[in-house]
Amino acid sequence: MNFVTGNREGTATADAIAAHILIKARNCIAGQADFAAIPPTETCMNCHKAIRPNSDLLKPIRESYLTGLPPKAADGTYGWRQVTSVPDYVYFNHSAHVNASISCVECHGAINTMDVVYQAKPMNMAWCLQCHRDPTASIRPRDQVTHLFWQPGENDPSTVDAFASLPQAELARRASSVGIQAPSGDSSALAKAYIQKIRETKSTDALKAELGAILKDKYHINPSTDCITCHR
Protein backbone atom coordinates (compact mmCIF):
# COMPACT_ATOMS: atom_id res chain seq x y z
CA MET A 1 0.00 0.00 0.00
CA ASN A 2 1.08 3.60 -0.42
CA PHE A 3 0.34 4.82 3.07
CA VAL A 4 2.65 3.36 5.67
CA THR A 5 3.59 3.90 9.30
CA GLY A 6 6.81 4.93 10.95
CA ASN A 7 10.05 6.20 9.48
CA ARG A 8 10.39 3.34 7.01
CA GLU A 9 8.52 3.26 3.75
CA GLY A 10 6.84 -0.04 4.51
CA THR A 11 5.25 -2.07 7.26
CA ALA A 12 5.20 -5.58 5.89
CA THR A 13 6.78 -7.84 3.32
CA ALA A 14 4.29 -7.36 0.52
CA ASP A 15 5.25 -10.44 -1.49
CA ALA A 16 4.72 -12.64 1.57
CA ILE A 17 1.07 -11.87 1.02
CA ALA A 18 0.75 -11.42 -2.72
CA ALA A 19 2.99 -14.27 -3.84
CA HIS A 20 1.35 -16.89 -1.66
CA ILE A 21 -2.33 -16.02 -1.82
CA LEU A 22 -2.34 -13.78 -4.93
CA ILE A 23 -4.15 -11.03 -3.07
CA LYS A 24 -5.71 -8.35 -5.27
CA ALA A 25 -5.12 -4.65 -4.64
CA ARG A 26 -8.85 -4.06 -4.28
CA ASN A 27 -8.82 -6.26 -1.17
CA CYS A 28 -6.83 -3.52 0.58
CA ILE A 29 -7.87 -0.18 -0.92
CA ALA A 30 -11.02 1.35 -2.39
CA GLY A 31 -9.76 1.66 -5.96
CA GLN A 32 -13.06 2.82 -7.47
CA ALA A 33 -13.10 6.13 -5.56
CA ASP A 34 -11.57 9.32 -6.97
CA PHE A 35 -8.78 8.81 -4.45
CA ALA A 36 -7.36 5.61 -2.98
CA ALA A 37 -8.69 5.60 0.57
CA ILE A 38 -6.53 4.53 3.50
CA PRO A 39 -7.95 1.23 4.76
CA PRO A 40 -8.90 0.84 8.42
CA THR A 41 -6.59 -1.50 10.28
CA GLU A 42 -9.52 -3.90 10.58
CA THR A 43 -9.04 -4.50 6.85
CA CYS A 44 -5.35 -5.29 7.38
CA MET A 45 -6.15 -7.67 10.21
CA ASN A 46 -8.61 -9.65 8.11
CA CYS A 47 -5.48 -11.31 6.69
CA HIS A 48 -2.83 -10.56 9.30
CA LYS A 49 -4.61 -12.42 12.06
CA ALA A 50 -3.28 -15.48 10.24
CA ILE A 51 -0.46 -14.18 8.03
CA ARG A 52 2.67 -13.18 9.97
CA PRO A 53 0.62 -12.41 13.10
CA ASN A 54 3.75 -11.89 15.22
CA SER A 55 5.81 -9.78 12.80
CA ASP A 56 7.50 -6.79 14.47
CA LEU A 57 6.83 -4.74 11.34
CA LEU A 58 3.11 -5.26 11.84
CA LYS A 59 3.09 -4.30 15.51
CA PRO A 60 1.67 -0.78 14.80
CA ILE A 61 -1.17 -2.37 12.85
CA ARG A 62 -2.02 -4.82 15.64
CA GLU A 63 -1.93 -2.07 18.27
CA SER A 64 -4.16 0.17 16.15
CA TYR A 65 -6.61 -2.67 15.69
CA LEU A 66 -6.79 -3.26 19.44
CA THR A 67 -6.91 0.38 20.56
CA GLY A 68 -8.88 2.00 17.76
CA LEU A 69 -6.16 4.67 17.43
CA PRO A 70 -4.18 5.37 14.23
CA PRO A 71 -0.99 3.32 13.87
CA LYS A 72 1.83 4.58 16.10
CA ALA A 73 5.27 5.17 14.60
CA ALA A 74 8.58 4.35 16.27
CA ASP A 75 9.05 8.01 17.21
CA GLY A 76 5.75 8.02 19.09
CA THR A 77 3.73 9.98 16.55
CA TYR A 78 0.42 8.68 15.26
CA GLY A 79 -0.82 8.41 11.71
CA TRP A 80 0.20 7.28 8.26
CA ARG A 81 2.92 8.65 6.03
CA GLN A 82 2.18 9.09 2.35
CA VAL A 83 4.72 7.55 -0.03
CA THR A 84 3.29 8.34 -3.47
CA SER A 85 1.96 11.84 -4.08
CA VAL A 86 1.54 14.61 -6.65
CA PRO A 87 1.67 18.37 -5.98
CA ASP A 88 -1.42 19.99 -4.48
CA TYR A 89 -2.03 22.00 -7.65
CA VAL A 90 -2.46 18.81 -9.68
CA TYR A 91 -5.94 17.31 -10.04
CA PHE A 92 -5.71 13.54 -10.03
CA ASN A 93 -8.62 11.13 -10.17
CA HIS A 94 -7.65 7.61 -9.11
CA SER A 95 -10.84 5.95 -10.37
CA ALA A 96 -10.45 7.46 -13.85
CA HIS A 97 -7.22 5.50 -14.28
CA VAL A 98 -8.53 2.26 -12.78
CA ASN A 99 -11.67 2.45 -14.94
CA ALA A 100 -9.47 3.03 -18.01
CA SER A 101 -7.80 -0.34 -17.36
CA ILE A 102 -4.55 1.10 -15.99
CA SER A 103 -3.20 -1.26 -13.35
CA CYS A 104 -1.71 -0.27 -10.00
CA VAL A 105 1.76 -1.35 -11.14
CA GLU A 106 1.88 1.22 -13.94
CA CYS A 107 1.97 4.09 -11.44
CA HIS A 108 3.12 2.45 -8.21
CA GLY A 109 5.54 -0.15 -9.53
CA ALA A 110 5.54 -3.81 -8.52
CA ILE A 111 4.34 -3.06 -5.04
CA ASN A 112 3.45 -6.72 -4.60
CA THR A 113 7.17 -7.56 -4.53
CA MET A 114 8.44 -4.64 -2.42
CA ASP A 115 9.82 -5.54 0.98
CA VAL A 116 9.79 -1.81 1.76
CA VAL A 117 7.33 0.41 -0.09
CA TYR A 118 8.83 3.29 -2.06
CA GLN A 119 7.77 5.69 -4.81
CA ALA A 120 8.70 3.78 -7.96
CA LYS A 121 7.72 6.29 -10.64
CA PRO A 122 8.60 10.01 -11.00
CA MET A 123 4.99 11.26 -10.97
CA ASN A 124 6.00 14.40 -12.88
CA MET A 125 4.22 16.08 -15.79
CA ALA A 126 6.48 14.66 -18.51
CA TRP A 127 5.94 11.14 -17.22
CA CYS A 128 2.16 11.56 -17.05
CA LEU A 129 1.97 13.13 -20.51
CA GLN A 130 3.99 10.30 -22.04
CA CYS A 131 1.28 7.85 -21.03
CA HIS A 132 -1.61 10.16 -21.91
CA ARG A 133 -0.17 10.56 -25.40
CA ASP A 134 0.26 6.83 -25.90
CA PRO A 135 -1.23 4.61 -23.18
CA THR A 136 -1.26 1.39 -25.21
CA ALA A 137 1.60 -0.32 -23.34
CA SER A 138 -0.12 0.35 -20.01
CA ILE A 139 -3.64 -0.87 -20.81
CA ARG A 140 -4.61 -4.35 -19.72
CA PRO A 141 -7.89 -6.33 -19.67
CA ARG A 142 -10.36 -4.84 -17.20
CA ASP A 143 -10.61 -8.02 -15.19
CA GLN A 144 -6.84 -7.98 -14.65
CA VAL A 145 -6.38 -4.40 -13.39
CA THR A 146 -5.94 -5.41 -9.74
CA HIS A 147 -4.08 -8.67 -10.48
CA LEU A 148 -0.57 -7.44 -9.70
CA PHE A 149 1.25 -10.52 -11.02
CA TRP A 150 -0.68 -10.62 -14.32
CA GLN A 151 1.20 -11.14 -17.57
CA PRO A 152 -0.36 -11.56 -21.03
CA GLY A 153 0.04 -14.88 -22.76
CA GLU A 154 -1.58 -17.68 -24.70
CA ASN A 155 -2.80 -19.29 -21.47
CA ASP A 156 -4.47 -16.14 -20.21
CA PRO A 157 -8.17 -16.14 -21.20
CA SER A 158 -8.40 -12.33 -21.14
CA THR A 159 -5.53 -11.99 -23.62
CA VAL A 160 -6.93 -14.67 -25.90
CA ASP A 161 -10.42 -13.13 -25.83
CA ALA A 162 -9.02 -9.72 -26.81
CA PHE A 163 -7.15 -11.04 -29.85
CA ALA A 164 -10.01 -13.36 -30.79
CA SER A 165 -12.34 -10.34 -30.82
CA LEU A 166 -10.47 -8.91 -33.83
CA PRO A 167 -12.22 -9.31 -37.18
CA GLN A 168 -11.35 -12.75 -38.55
CA ALA A 169 -9.61 -11.29 -41.58
CA GLU A 170 -7.44 -9.01 -39.44
CA LEU A 171 -6.47 -11.79 -37.06
CA ALA A 172 -5.63 -14.04 -40.02
CA ARG A 173 -3.52 -11.26 -41.55
CA ARG A 174 -1.52 -10.81 -38.35
CA ALA A 175 -1.05 -14.55 -37.99
CA SER A 176 0.08 -14.90 -41.59
CA SER A 177 2.66 -12.13 -41.09
CA VAL A 178 4.47 -14.33 -38.54
CA GLY A 179 4.09 -17.55 -40.53
CA ILE A 180 0.95 -19.02 -38.94
CA GLN A 181 -1.70 -20.56 -41.13
CA ALA A 182 -5.22 -19.67 -40.04
CA PRO A 183 -7.36 -22.67 -38.99
CA SER A 184 -10.82 -22.26 -40.47
CA GLY A 185 -13.39 -20.67 -38.18
CA ASP A 186 -11.47 -21.06 -34.91
CA SER A 187 -10.56 -17.57 -33.72
CA SER A 188 -9.51 -18.66 -30.23
CA ALA A 189 -7.06 -21.28 -31.51
CA LEU A 190 -5.58 -18.82 -33.99
CA ALA A 191 -5.35 -16.13 -31.31
CA LYS A 192 -3.50 -18.51 -28.97
CA ALA A 193 -1.04 -19.49 -31.68
CA TYR A 194 -0.41 -15.87 -32.63
CA ILE A 195 0.03 -14.72 -29.02
CA GLN A 196 2.53 -17.49 -28.36
CA LYS A 197 4.47 -16.62 -31.50
CA ILE A 198 4.69 -12.91 -30.58
CA ARG A 199 5.72 -13.69 -27.01
CA GLU A 200 8.42 -16.16 -28.09
CA THR A 201 9.83 -14.32 -31.12
CA LYS A 202 9.50 -10.75 -29.87
CA SER A 203 8.86 -10.10 -26.19
CA THR A 204 6.18 -9.88 -23.52
CA ASP A 205 6.44 -6.09 -23.79
CA ALA A 206 5.72 -6.27 -27.51
CA LEU A 207 2.71 -8.46 -26.76
CA LYS A 208 1.50 -6.00 -24.10
CA ALA A 209 1.75 -3.11 -26.55
CA GLU A 210 -0.22 -4.96 -29.24
CA LEU A 211 -2.82 -6.09 -26.72
CA GLY A 212 -3.06 -2.55 -25.35
CA ALA A 213 -3.73 -1.16 -28.81
CA ILE A 214 -6.62 -3.60 -29.25
CA LEU A 215 -8.06 -2.76 -25.84
CA LYS A 216 -7.63 0.98 -26.37
CA ASP A 217 -9.99 0.77 -29.32
CA LYS A 218 -12.31 -1.72 -27.65
CA TYR A 219 -12.66 0.35 -24.47
CA HIS A 220 -12.62 3.72 -26.30
CA ILE A 221 -9.72 5.03 -24.21
CA ASN A 222 -8.56 8.46 -25.37
CA PRO A 223 -6.88 10.33 -22.50
CA SER A 224 -6.79 14.09 -22.76
CA THR A 225 -3.54 16.04 -22.96
CA ASP A 226 -5.17 19.45 -22.42
CA CYS A 227 -3.74 21.44 -19.51
CA ILE A 228 -7.17 21.68 -17.89
CA THR A 229 -7.25 17.91 -17.43
CA CYS A 230 -4.84 18.12 -14.51
CA HIS A 231 -4.74 21.84 -13.71
CA ARG A 232 -8.18 23.12 -12.80
C-alpha positions as CSV (number, residue, x, y, z in Angstrom):
1,M,0.0,0.0,0.0
2,N,1.1,3.6,-0.4
3,F,0.3,4.8,3.1
4,V,2.6,3.4,5.7
5,T,3.6,3.9,9.3
6,G,6.8,4.9,10.9
7,N,10.0,6.2,9.5
8,R,10.4,3.3,7.0
9,E,8.5,3.3,3.7
10,G,6.8,0.0,4.5
11,T,5.3,-2.1,7.3
12,A,5.2,-5.6,5.9
13,T,6.8,-7.8,3.3
14,A,4.3,-7.4,0.5
15,D,5.3,-10.4,-1.5
16,A,4.7,-12.6,1.6
17,I,1.1,-11.9,1.0
18,A,0.8,-11.4,-2.7
19,A,3.0,-14.3,-3.8
20,H,1.4,-16.9,-1.7
21,I,-2.3,-16.0,-1.8
22,L,-2.3,-13.8,-4.9
23,I,-4.1,-11.0,-3.1
24,K,-5.7,-8.3,-5.3
25,A,-5.1,-4.7,-4.6
26,R,-8.8,-4.1,-4.3
27,N,-8.8,-6.3,-1.2
28,C,-6.8,-3.5,0.6
29,I,-7.9,-0.2,-0.9
30,A,-11.0,1.4,-2.4
31,G,-9.8,1.7,-6.0
32,Q,-13.1,2.8,-7.5
33,A,-13.1,6.1,-5.6
34,D,-11.6,9.3,-7.0
35,F,-8.8,8.8,-4.5
36,A,-7.4,5.6,-3.0
37,A,-8.7,5.6,0.6
38,I,-6.5,4.5,3.5
39,P,-8.0,1.2,4.8
40,P,-8.9,0.8,8.4
41,T,-6.6,-1.5,10.3
42,E,-9.5,-3.9,10.6
43,T,-9.0,-4.5,6.9
44,C,-5.3,-5.3,7.4
45,M,-6.2,-7.7,10.2
46,N,-8.6,-9.6,8.1
47,C,-5.5,-11.3,6.7
48,H,-2.8,-10.6,9.3
49,K,-4.6,-12.4,12.1
50,A,-3.3,-15.5,10.2
51,I,-0.5,-14.2,8.0
52,R,2.7,-13.2,10.0
53,P,0.6,-12.4,13.1
54,N,3.8,-11.9,15.2
55,S,5.8,-9.8,12.8
56,D,7.5,-6.8,14.5
57,L,6.8,-4.7,11.3
58,L,3.1,-5.3,11.8
59,K,3.1,-4.3,15.5
60,P,1.7,-0.8,14.8
61,I,-1.2,-2.4,12.9
62,R,-2.0,-4.8,15.6
63,E,-1.9,-2.1,18.3
64,S,-4.2,0.2,16.1
65,Y,-6.6,-2.7,15.7
66,L,-6.8,-3.3,19.4
67,T,-6.9,0.4,20.6
68,G,-8.9,2.0,17.8
69,L,-6.2,4.7,17.4
70,P,-4.2,5.4,14.2
71,P,-1.0,3.3,13.9
72,K,1.8,4.6,16.1
73,A,5.3,5.2,14.6
74,A,8.6,4.3,16.3
75,D,9.0,8.0,17.2
76,G,5.7,8.0,19.1
77,T,3.7,10.0,16.5
78,Y,0.4,8.7,15.3
79,G,-0.8,8.4,11.7
80,W,0.2,7.3,8.3
81,R,2.9,8.7,6.0
82,Q,2.2,9.1,2.4
83,V,4.7,7.6,0.0
84,T,3.3,8.3,-3.5
85,S,2.0,11.8,-4.1
86,V,1.5,14.6,-6.6
87,P,1.7,18.4,-6.0
88,D,-1.4,20.0,-4.5
89,Y,-2.0,22.0,-7.6
90,V,-2.5,18.8,-9.7
91,Y,-5.9,17.3,-10.0
92,F,-5.7,13.5,-10.0
93,N,-8.6,11.1,-10.2
94,H,-7.7,7.6,-9.1
95,S,-10.8,5.9,-10.4
96,A,-10.4,7.5,-13.9
97,H,-7.2,5.5,-14.3
98,V,-8.5,2.3,-12.8
99,N,-11.7,2.5,-14.9
100,A,-9.5,3.0,-18.0
101,S,-7.8,-0.3,-17.4
102,I,-4.5,1.1,-16.0
103,S,-3.2,-1.3,-13.4
104,C,-1.7,-0.3,-10.0
105,V,1.8,-1.4,-11.1
106,E,1.9,1.2,-13.9
107,C,2.0,4.1,-11.4
108,H,3.1,2.5,-8.2
109,G,5.5,-0.2,-9.5
110,A,5.5,-3.8,-8.5
111,I,4.3,-3.1,-5.0
112,N,3.4,-6.7,-4.6
113,T,7.2,-7.6,-4.5
114,M,8.4,-4.6,-2.4
115,D,9.8,-5.5,1.0
116,V,9.8,-1.8,1.8
117,V,7.3,0.4,-0.1
118,Y,8.8,3.3,-2.1
119,Q,7.8,5.7,-4.8
120,A,8.7,3.8,-8.0
121,K,7.7,6.3,-10.6
122,P,8.6,10.0,-11.0
123,M,5.0,11.3,-11.0
124,N,6.0,14.4,-12.9
125,M,4.2,16.1,-15.8
126,A,6.5,14.7,-18.5
127,W,5.9,11.1,-17.2
128,C,2.2,11.6,-17.0
129,L,2.0,13.1,-20.5
130,Q,4.0,10.3,-22.0
131,C,1.3,7.9,-21.0
132,H,-1.6,10.2,-21.9
133,R,-0.2,10.6,-25.4
134,D,0.3,6.8,-25.9
135,P,-1.2,4.6,-23.2
136,T,-1.3,1.4,-25.2
137,A,1.6,-0.3,-23.3
138,S,-0.1,0.4,-20.0
139,I,-3.6,-0.9,-20.8
140,R,-4.6,-4.4,-19.7
141,P,-7.9,-6.3,-19.7
142,R,-10.4,-4.8,-17.2
143,D,-10.6,-8.0,-15.2
144,Q,-6.8,-8.0,-14.6
145,V,-6.4,-4.4,-13.4
146,T,-5.9,-5.4,-9.7
147,H,-4.1,-8.7,-10.5
148,L,-0.6,-7.4,-9.7
149,F,1.2,-10.5,-11.0
150,W,-0.7,-10.6,-14.3
151,Q,1.2,-11.1,-17.6
152,P,-0.4,-11.6,-21.0
153,G,0.0,-14.9,-22.8
154,E,-1.6,-17.7,-24.7
155,N,-2.8,-19.3,-21.5
156,D,-4.5,-16.1,-20.2
157,P,-8.2,-16.1,-21.2
158,S,-8.4,-12.3,-21.1
159,T,-5.5,-12.0,-23.6
160,V,-6.9,-14.7,-25.9
161,D,-10.4,-13.1,-25.8
162,A,-9.0,-9.7,-26.8
163,F,-7.2,-11.0,-29.8
164,A,-10.0,-13.4,-30.8
165,S,-12.3,-10.3,-30.8
166,L,-10.5,-8.9,-33.8
167,P,-12.2,-9.3,-37.2
168,Q,-11.3,-12.8,-38.5
169,A,-9.6,-11.3,-41.6
170,E,-7.4,-9.0,-39.4
171,L,-6.5,-11.8,-37.1
172,A,-5.6,-14.0,-40.0
173,R,-3.5,-11.3,-41.5
174,R,-1.5,-10.8,-38.3
175,A,-1.1,-14.6,-38.0
176,S,0.1,-14.9,-41.6
177,S,2.7,-12.1,-41.1
178,V,4.5,-14.3,-38.5
179,G,4.1,-17.5,-40.5
180,I,1.0,-19.0,-38.9
181,Q,-1.7,-20.6,-41.1
182,A,-5.2,-19.7,-40.0
183,P,-7.4,-22.7,-39.0
184,S,-10.8,-22.3,-40.5
185,G,-13.4,-20.7,-38.2
186,D,-11.5,-21.1,-34.9
187,S,-10.6,-17.6,-33.7
188,S,-9.5,-18.7,-30.2
189,A,-7.1,-21.3,-31.5
190,L,-5.6,-18.8,-34.0
191,A,-5.4,-16.1,-31.3
192,K,-3.5,-18.5,-29.0
193,A,-1.0,-19.5,-31.7
194,Y,-0.4,-15.9,-32.6
195,I,0.0,-14.7,-29.0
196,Q,2.5,-17.5,-28.4
197,K,4.5,-16.6,-31.5
198,I,4.7,-12.9,-30.6
199,R,5.7,-13.7,-27.0
200,E,8.4,-16.2,-28.1
201,T,9.8,-14.3,-31.1
202,K,9.5,-10.7,-29.9
203,S,8.9,-10.1,-26.2
204,T,6.2,-9.9,-23.5
205,D,6.4,-6.1,-23.8
206,A,5.7,-6.3,-27.5
207,L,2.7,-8.5,-26.8
208,K,1.5,-6.0,-24.1
209,A,1.7,-3.1,-26.5
210,E,-0.2,-5.0,-29.2
211,L,-2.8,-6.1,-26.7
212,G,-3.1,-2.6,-25.4
213,A,-3.7,-1.2,-28.8
214,I,-6.6,-3.6,-29.2
215,L,-8.1,-2.8,-25.8
216,K,-7.6,1.0,-26.4
217,D,-10.0,0.8,-29.3
218,K,-12.3,-1.7,-27.6
219,Y,-12.7,0.4,-24.5
220,H,-12.6,3.7,-26.3
221,I,-9.7,5.0,-24.2
222,N,-8.6,8.5,-25.4
223,P,-6.9,10.3,-22.5
224,S,-6.8,14.1,-22.8
225,T,-3.5,16.0,-23.0
226,D,-5.2,19.4,-22.4
227,C,-3.7,21.4,-19.5
228,I,-7.2,21.7,-17.9
229,T,-7.2,17.9,-17.4
230,C,-4.8,18.1,-14.5
231,H,-4.7,21.8,-13.7
232,R,-8.2,23.1,-12.8
